[in-house]
Amino acid sequence: MQSRHIRNRVVSSISRTHVEQVLVPTLSPGDVIILDNHGSHKVAAIRKAIRAAGAAHLLILCPQALT
């Protein structure tokens, strides 16, 4: 159980770094971002960084949308 927790934190950290350093610099005001329901996408800092970049819409798919 502890290794799963550590793995989730690492994945979240990598996702956050990717969003902040790769995605956010390419965003323009009015862009629409659609995220799947992956746990790392639920991190508040990721959503905040995308919104701060001026994305007009941040949509997160519900789990049923992935089937």
C-alpha positions in Angstrom: 0.0 0.0 0.0 2.8 2.4 0.8 4.5 1.8 -2.5 1.3 2.7 -4.3 1.0 5.9 -2.4 4.6 6.9 -3.3 4.0 5.9 -7.0 0.9 8.1 -7.1 2.8 11.1 -5.6 5.6 10.6 -8.2 3.1 10.4 -11.1 1.3 13.5 -9.8 4.6 15.4 -9.5 5.7 14.4 -13.1 2.3 15.4 -14.4 2.4 18.8 -12.7 5.9 19.4 -14.0 4.8 18.5 -17.5 1.8 20.8 -17.3 3.7 23.7 -15.9 6.8 23.4 -18.2 5.4 22.0 -21.4 1.6 22.6 -21.7 1.1 26.0 -20.0 3.7 27.9 -22.1 1.8 26.8 -25.3 -1.6 27.9 -24.1 -3.4 30.9 -25.4 -6.4 32.7 -24.0 -9.6 31.0 -25.0 -8.0 27.5 -25.4 -10.0 24.5 -24.3 -8.3 21.8 -22.3 -9.8 18.4 -21.9 -8.3 16.0 -19.3 -9.2 12.4 -18.7 -10.1 11.2 -15.2 -6.6 10.2 -14.2 -5.8 10.8 -10.6 -2.9 13.1 -11.3 -5.2 15.4 -13.3 -7.2 16.0 -10.1 -4.3 17.8 -8.4 -5.4 21.4 -7.7 -2.1 22.9 -8.7 -2.5 21.4 -12.2 -5.9 22.9 -12.7 -4.7 26.2 -11.2 -1.7 26.5 -13.6 -4.0 25.8 -16.6 -6.5 28.4 -15.6 -3.8 30.9 -14.8 -2.5 30.5 -18.4 -5.9 31.8 -19.6 -7.5 28.6 -20.8 -11.2 29.5 -21.3 -12.5 26.0 -20.5 -11.0 23.2 -18.5 -13.1 20.0 -18.9 -12.5 16.8 -17.1 -14.1 13.7 -18.5 -16.2 11.6 -16.2 -15.2 7.9 -15.7 -18.1 6.7 -17.9 -16.7 8.7 -20.8 -13.7 6.5 -21.0 -15.5 3.2 -21.7 
